[in-house]
Amino acid sequence: MQEPLGPAPLTAPYDLLVHGGEVLDPTGGRPVRSDIAVRDGRVAAVAPGIDRRLASVALDASGCLVTPGLVDLHSHLLPGSTYWGIDPRPVAWRTGVTTWVDAGSAGHAGMEALRRVLEGYAPLGTRAFLHISAAGLVAETGEQRLAELCDPGPCAATVTANRDLLVGVKCRADRFATAGRGAAPVREALQAAEAAGVPVMAHIGAGPPGIDEVMDLLRPGDLVTHCTTAQNMSLLAPDGRLRPSVVRARARGVLMDLGHGSGGFSFDVARRLLDLGAPPDVISSDLHQRSVLGPAFDLPTCMSKLLALGMSLADVVRAATLAPAAVLGGGPGLGRIAVGQRADLAVFELREGELTLYDCYLQPLTAQRLLVNRATVAGGAVLGPLPPEAPAPWAPVTGRQHAHLERLAAPGTDPDSLRTPWALELDRVGDFTPMTLEARRRPGAG
């Protein structure tokens, strides 16, 4: 796909040209055939028929969809010092995700390490929600069981002092993380967020607390993540309708974030929410040690699941670009393609043909389309291939998952093979660790 064109003329104005693709900018409408020229890391021109000889390097996007770089609003990016954390770089280059948001891996006690690690992921863009618990997600769960760890004062002060990186406050509203404290951590997170002037991202799953109590606490602009959970904090009432507290929350501007992860996504719940006209506002992956090997895999796979359930392509792209970018307060080029903005781009093939995708409870769904990344551009740089990371020792890995990683990590593996979506290779129910509602001991990551 990448075409070095030899020495560029001295007058060549562009470093990179992405040509021949259908450009889908979520600020507009339908895809439009156009070329995108890049100079000094920024979009220099968007127009059809730009002369390829005017660029040092060209990417042929013929037959592909070109979107803004994806923005994953919920991931865990602090490996080595937290239970859930992964390095996003081996995922980013093959998925089109150019901006990664850590969802509470660190609390205020871990702020220095969080900044050092996230800044090391450049040219990827990174932001973070700070956990209300000073401990963050060092352990699997239980981080909010002690009130003294959830002091709103230091949390708010840390967010205020690090506004270039921190975009909100994270809390986990489930019985494992709160350990009998109910909705108190949500209230503490809201107090910190109010003082700092940022939103809260509230994880829901297996209560107590109850979903109604949490929903009625949240403010306009706050987020509920794992909004399609099938656990007892479901947004759906027993009769299949939206709970009144959810209707009220959506009416006042509380946002719903997918947060697929290893326990937060149910096809049945997602389908019903779409039927009720209440799709997720944001599509995120909740990528971490126990979801990167499936069935979440990555953000384009999560997007493809919503496509299969009936969301339009334009709405799916918007929910993974412009919508999360708005939560982050925008920024140069974030979530859109425009002249003068940072050149974050993703090139996708929309592959057609039957394939089986799974939710967190290993329920299958036959999909007809899969977003397959063909190139990722971050800050004007075309990201090169990286082999996958080995899982943490505590991450459950099946035999097929282990064999898949071994094959990809073998010396001399073809980059095209590294780019193949993992959902095409790990596609049987036995490929994954069962996580049924009855069998699960934990509600999954945050």
Secondary structure, 3 states (H helix, E strand, C coil): CEEECCCCCCCCCEEEEEEEEEECCCCCCCCEEEEEEEECCEEEEEECCCCHHHEEEEEECCCCEEEECEEEEEECCCCCCCCCCCCCHHHHCCCCEEEEEEECCCCHHHHHHHHHHHHCCCCCEEEEEEECCCCCCCCCCCCCCCHHHCCHHHHHHHHHHCCCCEEEEEEEECHHHHCCCCCHHHHHHHHHHHHHCCCEEEEECCCCCCHHHHHHHCCCCCEEECCECCCCCCCECCCCCECHHHHHHHHCCCEEECCCCCCCECHHHHHHHHHCCCCCCECCCCECCCCCCCCCCCHHHHHHHHHHHCCCHHHHHHHCCHHHHHHCCCCCCCCCCCCCCECCEEEEEEEEEEEEEECCCCCEEEEEEEEEEEEEEECCEECCCCCCCCCCCCCCCCHHHHHHHHHHHCCCCCHHHHHCCHHHCCCCHHHCCCCCCCCCCCCCCC
